[in-house]
Amino acid sequence: MKYKKFRPLVKEQERFKEIPNLKLYANRPSLSELFQGKDKRGKEEQMHQACQEYGYTLKEIAEYLGVHYTTVSKAIKRVENEEN
């Protein structure tokens, strides 16, 4: 079977699914630390970082900032498009 080389990778990924999010992100900065003193562009970059690097959900970020989660999603997409 030609997919044998991927089996170890899949097993490794399954092992990480068992780690609860609280432990996985125990040392992440709070949203208030991430967004402290940021202008609009800085906030968009921090939204991206909060989601991609620190595992915050769109809902968590949106509730903190007082916006709708689609606003956060669009901001993250803008940052990703600028990176490409």
PDB file of N, CA, C and O in Angstrom:
ATOM      1  N   MET A   1       0.851  -1.192   0.000  1.00  0.00           N
ATOM      2  CA  MET A   1       0.000   0.000   0.000  1.00  0.00           C
ATOM      3  C   MET A   1       0.889   1.246   0.000  1.00  0.00           C
ATOM      4  O   MET A   1       1.829   1.335   0.790  1.00  0.00           O
ATOM      5  N   LYS A   2       0.604   2.190  -0.865  1.00  0.00           N
ATOM      6  CA  LYS A   2       1.474   3.351  -1.024  1.00  0.00           C
ATOM      7  C   LYS A   2       1.307   4.416   0.057  1.00  0.00           C
ATOM      8  O   LYS A   2       2.067   5.384   0.074  1.00  0.00           O
ATOM      9  N   TYR A   3       0.346   4.267   0.950  1.00  0.00           N
ATOM     10  CA  TYR A   3       0.115   5.272   1.997  1.00  0.00           C
ATOM     11  C   TYR A   3       0.716   4.869   3.341  1.00  0.00           C
ATOM     12  O   TYR A   3       0.449   5.520   4.351  1.00  0.00           O
ATOM     13  N   LYS A   4       1.510   3.822   3.371  1.00  0.00           N
ATOM     14  CA  LYS A   4       2.103   3.356   4.626  1.00  0.00           C
ATOM     15  C   LYS A   4       2.969   4.420   5.297  1.00  0.00           C
ATOM     16  O   LYS A   4       3.046   4.486   6.524  1.00  0.00           O
ATOM     17  N   LYS A   5       3.617   5.247   4.485  1.00  0.00           N
ATOM     18  CA  LYS A   5       4.501   6.254   5.067  1.00  0.00           C
ATOM     19  C   LYS A   5       3.733   7.328   5.841  1.00  0.00           C
ATOM     20  O   LYS A   5       4.326   8.046   6.646  1.00  0.00           O
ATOM     21  N   PHE A   6       2.429   7.445   5.608  1.00  0.00           N
ATOM     22  CA  PHE A   6       1.630   8.452   6.300  1.00  0.00           C
ATOM     23  C   PHE A   6       1.042   7.958   7.622  1.00  0.00           C
ATOM     24  O   PHE A   6       0.598   8.759   8.444  1.00  0.00           O
ATOM     25  N   ARG A   7       1.041   6.665   7.820  1.00  0.00           N
ATOM     26  CA  ARG A   7       0.460   6.115   9.057  1.00  0.00           C
ATOM     27  C   ARG A   7       1.075   6.698  10.323  1.00  0.00           C
ATOM     28  O   ARG A   7       0.336   7.071  11.234  1.00  0.00           O
ATOM     29  N   PRO A   8       2.401   6.791  10.413  1.00  0.00           N
ATOM     30  CA  PRO A   8       2.978   7.381  11.633  1.00  0.00           C
ATOM     31  C   PRO A   8       2.530   8.826  11.854  1.00  0.00           C
ATOM     32  O   PRO A   8       2.329   9.247  12.993  1.00  0.00           O
ATOM     33  N   LEU A   9       2.375   9.573  10.786  1.00  0.00           N
ATOM     34  CA  LEU A   9       1.932  10.966  10.917  1.00  0.00           C
ATOM     35  C   LEU A   9       0.505  11.046  11.437  1.00  0.00           C
ATOM     36  O   LEU A   9       0.190  11.891  12.275  1.00  0.00           O
ATOM     37  N   VAL A  10      -0.345  10.178  10.947  1.00  0.00           N
ATOM     38  CA  VAL A  10      -1.745  10.165  11.388  1.00  0.00           C
ATOM     39  C   VAL A  10      -1.823   9.753  12.847  1.00  0.00           C
ATOM     40  O   VAL A  10      -2.586  10.337  13.617  1.00  0.00           O
ATOM     41  N   LYS A  11      -1.043   8.754  13.235  1.00  0.00           N
ATOM     42  CA  LYS A  11      -1.052   8.324  14.636  1.00  0.00           C
ATOM     43  C   LYS A  11      -0.552   9.438  15.555  1.00  0.00           C
ATOM     44  O   LYS A  11      -1.074   9.621  16.654  1.00  0.00           O
ATOM     45  N   GLU A  12       0.456  10.177  15.105  1.00  0.00           N
ATOM     46  CA  GLU A  12       0.980  11.302  15.891  1.00  0.00           C
ATOM     47  C   GLU A  12      -0.081  12.383  16.049  1.00  0.00           C
ATOM     48  O   GLU A  12      -0.231  12.955  17.128  1.00  0.00           O
ATOM     49  N   GLN A  13      -0.812  12.661  14.983  1.00  0.00           N
ATOM     50  CA  GLN A  13      -1.864  13.678  15.033  1.00  0.00           C
ATOM     51  C   GLN A  13      -2.985  13.232  15.976  1.00  0.00           C
ATOM     52  O   GLN A  13      -3.527  14.056  16.714  1.00  0.00           O
ATOM     53  N   GLU A  14      -3.333  11.969  15.964  1.00  0.00           N
ATOM     54  CA  GLU A  14      -4.372  11.462  16.857  1.00  0.00           C
ATOM     55  C   GLU A  14      -3.964  11.629  18.315  1.00  0.00           C
ATOM     56  O   GLU A  14      -4.803  11.893  19.176  1.00  0.00           O
ATOM     57  N   ARG A  15      -2.682  11.474  18.585  1.00  0.00           N
ATOM     58  CA  ARG A  15      -2.188  11.637  19.955  1.00  0.00           C
ATOM     59  C   ARG A  15      -2.412  13.062  20.444  1.00  0.00           C
ATOM     60  O   ARG A  15      -2.743  13.262  21.613  1.00  0.00           O
ATOM     61  N   PHE A  16      -2.239  14.057  19.574  1.00  0.00           N
ATOM     62  CA  PHE A  16      -2.429  15.445  19.972  1.00  0.00           C
ATOM     63  C   PHE A  16      -3.893  15.801  20.175  1.00  0.00           C
ATOM     64  O   PHE A  16      -4.189  16.753  20.899  1.00  0.00           O
ATOM     65  N   LYS A  17      -4.813  15.078  19.569  1.00  0.00           N
ATOM     66  CA  LYS A  17      -6.229  15.347  19.761  1.00  0.00           C
ATOM     67  C   LYS A  17      -6.656  15.094  21.199  1.00  0.00           C
ATOM     68  O   LYS A  17      -7.656  15.640  21.665  1.00  0.00           O
ATOM     69  N   GLU A  18      -5.899  14.272  21.889  1.00  0.00           N
ATOM     70  CA  GLU A  18      -6.255  13.922  23.255  1.00  0.00           C
ATOM     71  C   GLU A  18      -5.848  14.976  24.273  1.00  0.00           C
ATOM     72  O   GLU A  18      -6.262  14.902  25.430  1.00  0.00           O
ATOM     73  N   ILE A  19      -5.055  15.944  23.871  1.00  0.00           N
ATOM     74  CA  ILE A  19      -4.627  16.999  24.788  1.00  0.00           C
ATOM     75  C   ILE A  19      -5.743  18.032  24.887  1.00  0.00           C
ATOM     76  O   ILE A  19      -6.100  18.640  23.877  1.00  0.00           O
ATOM     77  N   PRO A  20      -6.298  18.245  26.063  1.00  0.00           N
ATOM     78  CA  PRO A  20      -7.357  19.252  26.205  1.00  0.00           C
ATOM     79  C   PRO A  20      -6.837  20.643  25.849  1.00  0.00           C
ATOM     80  O   PRO A  20      -5.672  20.964  26.082  1.00  0.00           O
ATOM     81  N   ASN A  21      -7.716  21.456  25.283  1.00  0.00           N
ATOM     82  CA  ASN A  21      -7.333  22.809  24.883  1.00  0.00           C
ATOM     83  C   ASN A  21      -6.787  23.623  26.046  1.00  0.00           C
ATOM     84  O   ASN A  21      -5.897  24.452  25.857  1.00  0.00           O
ATOM     85  N   LEU A  22      -7.307  23.396  27.238  1.00  0.00           N
ATOM     86  CA  LEU A  22      -6.815  24.162  28.392  1.00  0.00           C
ATOM     87  C   LEU A  22      -5.333  23.910  28.629  1.00  0.00           C
ATOM     88  O   LEU A  22      -4.592  24.837  28.956  1.00  0.00           O
ATOM     89  N   LYS A  23      -4.897  22.676  28.470  1.00  0.00           N
ATOM     90  CA  LYS A  23      -3.485  22.366  28.651  1.00  0.00           C
ATOM     91  C   LYS A  23      -2.666  22.816  27.451  1.00  0.00           C
ATOM     92  O   LYS A  23      -1.545  23.302  27.600  1.00  0.00           O
ATOM     93  N   LEU A  24      -3.231  22.652  26.269  1.00  0.00           N
ATOM     94  CA  LEU A  24      -2.520  23.005  25.051  1.00  0.00           C
ATOM     95  C   LEU A  24      -2.210  24.503  25.003  1.00  0.00           C
ATOM     96  O   LEU A  24      -1.146  24.903  24.531  1.00  0.00           O
ATOM     97  N   TYR A  25      -3.127  25.317  25.486  1.00  0.00           N
ATOM     98  CA  TYR A  25      -2.969  26.771  25.424  1.00  0.00           C
ATOM     99  C   TYR A  25      -2.816  27.402  26.810  1.00  0.00           C
ATOM    100  O   TYR A  25      -3.183  28.561  27.005  1.00  0.00           O
ATOM    101  N   ALA A  26      -2.292  26.668  27.747  1.00  0.00           N
ATOM    102  CA  ALA A  26      -2.183  27.153  29.127  1.00  0.00           C
ATOM    103  C   ALA A  26      -1.319  28.404  29.249  1.00  0.00           C
ATOM    104  O   ALA A  26      -1.588  29.261  30.090  1.00  0.00           O
ATOM    105  N   ASN A  27      -0.296  28.514  28.429  1.00  0.00           N
ATOM    106  CA  ASN A  27       0.645  29.635  28.548  1.00  0.00           C
ATOM    107  C   ASN A  27       0.383  30.739  27.535  1.00  0.00           C
ATOM    108  O   ASN A  27       1.224  31.619  27.355  1.00  0.00           O
ATOM    109  N   ARG A  28      -0.759  30.709  26.876  1.00  0.00           N
ATOM    110  CA  ARG A  28      -1.032  31.743  25.878  1.00  0.00           C
ATOM    111  C   ARG A  28      -1.388  33.064  26.560  1.00  0.00           C
ATOM    112  O   ARG A  28      -1.941  33.067  27.660  1.00  0.00           O
ATOM    113  N   PRO A  29      -1.075  34.169  25.917  1.00  0.00           N
ATOM    114  CA  PRO A  29      -1.429  35.471  26.509  1.00  0.00           C
ATOM    115  C   PRO A  29      -2.939  35.685  26.462  1.00  0.00           C
ATOM    116  O   PRO A  29      -3.632  35.120  25.616  1.00  0.00           O
ATOM    117  N   SER A  30      -3.431  36.493  27.365  1.00  0.00           N
ATOM    118  CA  SER A  30      -4.866  36.810  27.366  1.00  0.00           C
ATOM    119  C   SER A  30      -5.167  37.742  26.195  1.00  0.00           C
ATOM    120  O   SER A  30      -4.269  38.372  25.638  1.00  0.00           O
ATOM    121  N   LEU A  31      -6.432  37.817  25.838  1.00  0.00           N
ATOM    122  CA  LEU A  31      -6.827  38.710  24.750  1.00  0.00           C
ATOM    123  C   LEU A  31      -6.537  40.165  25.108  1.00  0.00           C
ATOM    124  O   LEU A  31      -6.170  40.956  24.239  1.00  0.00           O
ATOM    125  N   SER A  32      -6.697  40.519  26.367  1.00  0.00           N
ATOM    126  CA  SER A  32      -6.408  41.906  26.762  1.00  0.00           C
ATOM    127  C   SER A  32      -4.927  42.229  26.581  1.00  0.00           C
ATOM    128  O   SER A  32      -4.582  43.360  26.239  1.00  0.00           O
ATOM    129  N   GLU A  33      -4.055  41.260  26.803  1.00  0.00           N
ATOM    130  CA  GLU A  33      -2.623  41.471  26.570  1.00  0.00           C
ATOM    131  C   GLU A  33      -2.331  41.608  25.076  1.00  0.00           C
ATOM    132  O   GLU A  33      -1.524  42.446  24.672  1.00  0.00           O
ATOM    133  N   LEU A  34      -2.983  40.791  24.263  1.00  0.00           N
ATOM    134  CA  LEU A  34      -2.745  40.817  22.819  1.00  0.00           C
ATOM    135  C   LEU A  34      -3.191  42.121  22.169  1.00  0.00           C
ATOM    136  O   LEU A  34      -2.526  42.628  21.266  1.00  0.00           O
ATOM    137  N   PHE A  35      -4.318  42.662  22.626  1.00  0.00           N
ATOM    138  CA  PHE A  35      -4.901  43.830  21.962  1.00  0.00           C
ATOM    139  C   PHE A  35      -4.577  45.152  22.644  1.00  0.00           C
ATOM    140  O   PHE A  35      -5.128  46.185  22.263  1.00  0.00           O
ATOM    141  N   GLN A  36      -3.722  45.147  23.615  1.00  0.00           N
ATOM    142  CA  GLN A  36      -3.399  46.348  24.363  1.00  0.00           C
ATOM    143  C   GLN A  36      -2.752  47.405  23.469  1.00  0.00           C
ATOM    144  O   GLN A  36      -1.687  47.172  22.898  1.00  0.00           O
ATOM    145  N   GLY A  37      -3.394  48.563  23.351  1.00  0.00           N
ATOM    146  CA  GLY A  37      -2.844  49.707  22.641  1.00  0.00           C
ATOM    147  C   GLY A  37      -2.653  49.543  21.146  1.00  0.00           C
ATOM    148  O   GLY A  37      -1.731  50.131  20.581  1.00  0.00           O
ATOM    149  N   LYS A  38      -3.495  48.763  20.492  1.00  0.00           N
ATOM    150  CA  LYS A  38      -3.341  48.529  19.057  1.00  0.00           C
ATOM    151  C   LYS A  38      -4.267  49.426  18.254  1.00  0.00           C
ATOM    152  O   LYS A  38      -5.404  49.676  18.652  1.00  0.00           O
ATOM    153  N   ASP A  39      -3.765  49.914  17.102  1.00  0.00           N
ATOM    154  CA  ASP A  39      -4.613  50.643  16.166  1.00  0.00           C
ATOM    155  C   ASP A  39      -5.385  49.619  15.326  1.00  0.00           C
ATOM    156  O   ASP A  39      -5.268  48.415  15.554  1.00  0.00           O
ATOM    157  N   LYS A  40      -6.176  50.098  14.354  1.00  0.00           N
ATOM    158  CA  LYS A  40      -7.020  49.187  13.577  1.00  0.00           C
ATOM    159  C   LYS A  40      -6.192  48.113  12.884  1.00  0.00           C
ATOM    160  O   LYS A  40      -6.533  46.933  12.967  1.00  0.00           O
ATOM    161  N   ARG A  41      -5.127  48.484  12.211  1.00  0.00           N
ATOM    162  CA  ARG A  41      -4.297  47.510  11.497  1.00  0.00           C
ATOM    163  C   ARG A  41      -3.637  46.553  12.480  1.00  0.00           C
ATOM    164  O   ARG A  41      -3.533  45.354  12.220  1.00  0.00           O
ATOM    165  N   GLY A  42      -3.203  47.080  13.588  1.00  0.00           N
ATOM    166  CA  GLY A  42      -2.599  46.228  14.621  1.00  0.00           C
ATOM    167  C   GLY A  42      -3.599  45.234  15.182  1.00  0.00           C
ATOM    168  O   GLY A  42      -3.250  44.090  15.474  1.00  0.00           O
ATOM    169  N   LYS A  43      -4.845  45.672  15.331  1.00  0.00           N
ATOM    170  CA  LYS A  43      -5.881  44.763  15.829  1.00  0.00           C
ATOM    171  C   LYS A  43      -6.138  43.624  14.855  1.00  0.00           C
ATOM    172  O   LYS A  43      -6.330  42.478  15.263  1.00  0.00           O
ATOM    173  N   GLU A  44      -6.141  43.944  13.562  1.00  0.00           N
ATOM    174  CA  GLU A  44      -6.358  42.890  12.569  1.00  0.00           C
ATOM    175  C   GLU A  44      -5.232  41.865  12.619  1.00  0.00           C
ATOM    176  O   GLU A  44      -5.479  40.661  12.539  1.00  0.00           O
ATOM    177  N   GLU A  45      -4.010  42.334  12.750  1.00  0.00           N
ATOM    178  CA  GLU A  45      -2.881  41.416  12.858  1.00  0.00           C
ATOM    179  C   GLU A  45      -2.957  40.598  14.143  1.00  0.00           C
ATOM    180  O   GLU A  45      -2.614  39.416  14.153  1.00  0.00           O
ATOM    181  N   GLN A  46      -3.408  41.228  15.224  1.00  0.00           N
ATOM    182  CA  GLN A  46      -3.551  40.515  16.487  1.00  0.00           C
ATOM    183  C   GLN A  46      -4.695  39.498  16.433  1.00  0.00           C
ATOM    184  O   GLN A  46      -4.606  38.436  17.050  1.00  0.00           O
ATOM    185  N   MET A  47      -5.766  39.814  15.701  1.00  0.00           N
ATOM    186  CA  MET A  47      -6.853  38.850  15.512  1.00  0.00           C
ATOM    187  C   MET A  47      -6.305  37.596  14.837  1.00  0.00           C
ATOM    188  O   MET A  47      -6.602  36.472  15.244  1.00  0.00           O
ATOM    189  N   HIS A  48      -5.506  37.810  13.807  1.00  0.00           N
ATOM    190  CA  HIS A  48      -4.898  36.695  13.082  1.00  0.00           C
ATOM    191  C   HIS A  48      -4.009  35.886  14.011  1.00  0.00           C
ATOM    192  O   HIS A  48      -4.098  34.659  14.054  1.00  0.00           O
ATOM    193  N   GLN A  49      -3.166  36.560  14.741  1.00  0.00           N
ATOM    194  CA  GLN A  49      -2.253  35.879  15.658  1.00  0.00           C
ATOM    195  C   GLN A  49      -3.019  35.139  16.755  1.00  0.00           C
ATOM    196  O   GLN A  49      -2.690  34.000  17.086  1.00  0.00           O
ATOM    197  N   ALA A  50      -4.036  35.785  17.314  1.00  0.00           N
ATOM    198  CA  ALA A  50      -4.810  35.162  18.389  1.00  0.00           C
ATOM    199  C   ALA A  50      -5.459  33.866  17.912  1.00  0.00           C
ATOM    200  O   ALA A  50      -5.511  32.879  18.646  1.00  0.00           O
ATOM    201  N   CYS A  51      -5.944  33.883  16.692  1.00  0.00           N
ATOM    202  CA  CYS A  51      -6.616  32.706  16.140  1.00  0.00           C
ATOM    203  C   CYS A  51      -5.615  31.639  15.713  1.00  0.00           C
ATOM    204  O   CYS A  51      -5.740  30.480  16.108  1.00  0.00           O
ATOM    205  N   GLN A  52      -4.629  32.018  14.917  1.00  0.00           N
ATOM    206  CA  GLN A  52      -3.712  31.043  14.324  1.00  0.00           C
ATOM    207  C   GLN A  52      -2.650  30.530  15.297  1.00  0.00           C
ATOM    208  O   GLN A  52      -2.359  29.334  15.310  1.00  0.00           O
ATOM    209  N   GLU A  53      -2.082  31.391  16.090  1.00  0.00           N
ATOM    210  CA  GLU A  53      -0.986  30.985  16.974  1.00  0.00           C
ATOM    211  C   GLU A  53      -1.453  30.542  18.356  1.00  0.00           C
ATOM    212  O   GLU A  53      -0.889  29.620  18.945  1.00  0.00           O
ATOM    213  N   TYR A  54      -2.486  31.205  18.866  1.00  0.00           N
ATOM    214  CA  TYR A  54      -2.889  30.948  20.244  1.00  0.00           C
ATOM    215  C   TYR A  54      -4.194  30.175  20.379  1.00  0.00           C
ATOM    216  O   TYR A  54      -4.606  29.858  21.495  1.00  0.00           O
ATOM    217  N   GLY A  55      -4.846  29.867  19.271  1.00  0.00           N
ATOM    218  CA  GLY A  55      -6.015  29.001  19.302  1.00  0.00           C
ATOM    219  C   GLY A  55      -7.303  29.615  19.806  1.00  0.00           C
ATOM    220  O   GLY A  55      -8.236  28.886  20.142  1.00  0.00           O
ATOM    221  N   TYR A  56      -7.382  30.929  19.868  1.00  0.00           N
ATOM    222  CA  TYR A  56      -8.639  31.560  20.245  1.00  0.00           C
ATOM    223  C   TYR A  56      -9.636  31.376  19.109  1.00  0.00           C
ATOM    224  O   TYR A  56      -9.260  31.418  17.937  1.00  0.00           O
ATOM    225  N   THR A  57     -10.894  31.175  19.448  1.00  0.00           N
ATOM    226  CA  THR A  57     -11.930  31.030  18.425  1.00  0.00           C
ATOM    227  C   THR A  57     -12.371  32.408  17.943  1.00  0.00           C
ATOM    228  O   THR A  57     -12.156  33.420  18.609  1.00  0.00           O
ATOM    229  N   LEU A  58     -12.992  32.418  16.770  1.00  0.00           N
ATOM    230  CA  LEU A  58     -13.527  33.672  16.246  1.00  0.00           C
ATOM    231  C   LEU A  58     -14.520  34.270  17.239  1.00  0.00           C
ATOM    232  O   LEU A  58     -14.559  35.483  17.443  1.00  0.00           O
ATOM    233  N   LYS A  59     -15.312  33.412  17.845  1.00  0.00           N
ATOM    234  CA  LYS A  59     -16.320  33.868  18.804  1.00  0.00           C
ATOM    235  C   LYS A  59     -15.669  34.521  20.023  1.00  0.00           C
ATOM    236  O   LYS A  59     -16.121  35.572  20.477  1.00  0.00           O
ATOM    237  N   GLU A  60     -14.628  33.916  20.547  1.00  0.00           N
ATOM    238  CA  GLU A  60     -13.943  34.478  21.720  1.00  0.00           C
ATOM    239  C   GLU A  60     -13.354  35.859  21.399  1.00  0.00           C
ATOM    240  O   GLU A  60     -13.482  36.798  22.185  1.00  0.00           O
ATOM    241  N   ILE A  61     -12.717  35.962  20.247  1.00  0.00           N
ATOM    242  CA  ILE A  61     -12.110  37.234  19.847  1.00  0.00           C
ATOM    243  C   ILE A  61     -13.192  38.289  19.630  1.00  0.00           C
ATOM    244  O   ILE A  61     -13.063  39.428  20.079  1.00  0.00           O
ATOM    245  N   ALA A  62     -14.258  37.896  18.936  1.00  0.00           N
ATOM    246  CA  ALA A  62     -15.352  38.826  18.646  1.00  0.00           C
ATOM    247  C   ALA A  62     -16.010  39.336  19.920  1.00  0.00           C
ATOM    248  O   ALA A  62     -16.283  40.530  20.044  1.00  0.00           O
ATOM    249  N   GLU A  63     -16.264  38.444  20.860  1.00  0.00           N
ATOM    250  CA  GLU A  63     -16.893  38.856  22.118  1.00  0.00           C
ATOM    251  C   GLU A  63     -15.992  39.820  22.885  1.00  0.00           C
ATOM    252  O   GLU A  63     -16.474  40.784  23.482  1.00  0.00           O
ATOM    253  N   TYR A  64     -14.698  39.563  22.869  1.00  0.00           N
ATOM    254  CA  TYR A  64     -13.776  40.455  23.567  1.00  0.00           C
ATOM    255  C   TYR A  64     -13.780  41.850  22.941  1.00  0.00           C
ATOM    256  O   TYR A  64     -13.789  42.856  23.651  1.00  0.00           O
ATOM    257  N   LEU A  65     -13.772  41.902  21.607  1.00  0.00           N
ATOM    258  CA  LEU A  65     -13.703  43.185  20.902  1.00  0.00           C
ATOM    259  C   LEU A  65     -15.062  43.854  20.726  1.00  0.00           C
ATOM    260  O   LEU A  65     -15.132  45.022  20.342  1.00  0.00           O
ATOM    261  N   GLY A  66     -16.142  43.124  21.004  1.00  0.00           N
ATOM    262  CA  GLY A  66     -17.481  43.698  20.868  1.00  0.00           C
ATOM    263  C   GLY A  66     -17.930  43.821  19.417  1.00  0.00           C
ATOM    264  O   GLY A  66     -18.644  44.756  19.055  1.00  0.00           O
ATOM    265  N   VAL A  67     -17.500  42.862  18.585  1.00  0.00           N
ATOM    266  CA  VAL A  67     -17.889  42.845  17.178  1.00  0.00           C
ATOM    267  C   VAL A  67     -18.477  41.470  16.848  1.00  0.00           C
ATOM    268  O   VAL A  67     -18.454  40.560  17.678  1.00  0.00           O
ATOM    269  N   HIS A  68     -19.002  41.332  15.633  1.00  0.00           N
ATOM    270  CA  HIS A  68     -19.538  40.059  15.182  1.00  0.00           C
ATOM    271  C   HIS A  68     -18.384  39.164  14.737  1.00  0.00           C
ATOM    272  O   HIS A  68     -17.350  39.658  14.288  1.00  0.00           O
ATOM    273  N   TYR A  69     -18.558  37.858  14.858  1.00  0.00           N
ATOM    274  CA  TYR A  69     -17.462  36.959  14.495  1.00  0.00           C
ATOM    275  C   TYR A  69     -17.108  37.020  13.011  1.00  0.00           C
ATOM    276  O   TYR A  69     -15.974  36.717  12.640  1.00  0.00           O
ATOM    277  N   THR A  70     -18.058  37.406  12.156  1.00  0.00           N
ATOM    278  CA  THR A  70     -17.722  37.535  10.731  1.00  0.00           C
ATOM    279  C   THR A  70     -16.774  38.715  10.497  1.00  0.00           C
ATOM    280  O   THR A  70     -15.978  38.693   9.558  1.00  0.00           O
ATOM    281  N   THR A  71     -16.856  39.725  11.331  1.00  0.00           N
ATOM    282  CA  THR A  71     -15.920  40.849  11.254  1.00  0.00           C
ATOM    283  C   THR A  71     -14.505  40.358  11.527  1.00  0.00           C
ATOM    284  O   THR A  71     -13.557  40.753  10.848  1.00  0.00           O
ATOM    285  N   VAL A  72     -14.375  39.503  12.517  1.00  0.00           N
ATOM    286  CA  VAL A  72     -13.071  38.924  12.849  1.00  0.00           C
ATOM    287  C   VAL A  72     -12.580  38.046  11.706  1.00  0.00           C
ATOM    288  O   VAL A  72     -11.410  38.109  11.330  1.00  0.00           O
ATOM    289  N   SER A  73     -13.458  37.239  11.162  1.00  0.00           N
ATOM    290  CA  SER A  73     -13.106  36.350  10.056  1.00  0.00           C
ATOM    291  C   SER A  73     -12.608  37.133   8.848  1.00  0.00           C
ATOM    292  O   SER A  73     -11.606  36.764   8.236  1.00  0.00           O
ATOM    293  N   LYS A  74     -13.295  38.198   8.509  1.00  0.00           N
ATOM    294  CA  LYS A  74     -12.896  39.024   7.356  1.00  0.00           C
ATOM    295  C   LYS A  74     -11.551  39.701   7.604  1.00  0.00           C
ATOM    296  O   LYS A  74     -10.731  39.808   6.693  1.00  0.00           O
ATOM    297  N   ALA A  75     -11.326  40.155   8.828  1.00  0.00           N
ATOM    298  CA  ALA A  75     -10.050  40.794   9.164  1.00  0.00           C
ATOM    299  C   ALA A  75      -8.903  39.796   9.046  1.00  0.00           C
ATOM    300  O   ALA A  75      -7.833  40.132   8.538  1.00  0.00           O
ATOM    301  N   ILE A  76      -9.124  38.585   9.509  1.00  0.00           N
ATOM    302  CA  ILE A  76      -8.097  37.544   9.426  1.00  0.00           C
ATOM    303  C   ILE A  76      -7.796  37.217   7.969  1.00  0.00           C
ATOM    304  O   ILE A  76      -6.637  37.032   7.599  1.00  0.00           O
ATOM    305  N   LYS A  77      -8.828  37.145   7.148  1.00  0.00           N
ATOM    306  CA  LYS A  77      -8.628  36.866   5.718  1.00  0.00           C
ATOM    307  C   LYS A  77      -7.843  37.993   5.043  1.00  0.00           C
ATOM    308  O   LYS A  77      -7.014  37.731   4.170  1.00  0.00           O
ATOM    309  N   ARG A  78      -8.095  39.242   5.437  1.00  0.00           N
ATOM    310  CA  ARG A  78      -7.349  40.378   4.865  1.00  0.00           C
ATOM    311  C   ARG A  78      -5.855  40.243   5.188  1.00  0.00           C
ATOM    312  O   ARG A  78      -5.002  40.452   4.325  1.00  0.00           O
ATOM    313  N   VAL A  79      -5.559  39.898   6.418  1.00  0.00           N
ATOM    314  CA  VAL A  79      -4.157  39.729   6.833  1.00  0.00           C
ATOM    315  C   VAL A  79      -3.521  38.591   6.048  1.00  0.00           C
ATOM    316  O   VAL A  79      -2.393  38.726   5.575  1.00  0.00           O
ATOM    317  N   GLU A  80      -4.226  37.475   5.903  1.00  0.00           N
ATOM    318  CA  GLU A  80      -3.691  36.322   5.169  1.00  0.00           C
ATOM    319  C   GLU A  80      -3.472  36.662   3.701  1.00  0.00           C
ATOM    320  O   GLU A  80      -2.490  36.219   3.107  1.00  0.00           O
ATOM    321  N   ASN A  81      -4.365  37.436   3.112  1.00  0.00           N
ATOM    322  CA  ASN A  81      -4.215  37.821   1.700  1.00  0.00           C
ATOM    323  C   ASN A  81      -3.021  38.742   1.508  1.00  0.00           C
ATOM    324  O   ASN A  81      -2.347  38.670   0.481  1.00  0.00           O
ATOM    325  N   GLU A  82      -2.752  39.602   2.474  1.00  0.00           N
ATOM    326  CA  GLU A  82      -1.605  40.496   2.379  1.00  0.00           C
ATOM    327  C   GLU A  82      -0.293  39.752   2.532  1.00  0.00           C
ATOM    328  O   GLU A  82       0.728  40.170   1.986  1.00  0.00           O
ATOM    329  N   GLU A  83      -0.314  38.635   3.281  1.00  0.00           N
ATOM    330  CA  GLU A  83       0.892  37.837   3.475  1.00  0.00           C
ATOM    331  C   GLU A  83       1.274  37.073   2.220  1.00  0.00           C
ATOM    332  O   GLU A  83       2.444  36.756   2.007  1.00  0.00           O
ATOM    333  N   ASN A  84       0.284  36.778   1.391  1.00  0.00           N
ATOM    334  CA  ASN A  84       0.546  35.993   0.166  1.00  0.00           C
ATOM    335  C   ASN A  84       0.926  36.834  -0.952  1.00  0.00           C
ATOM    336  O   ASN A  84       1.178  36.329  -2.046  1.00  0.00           O
TER     337      ASN A  84
END
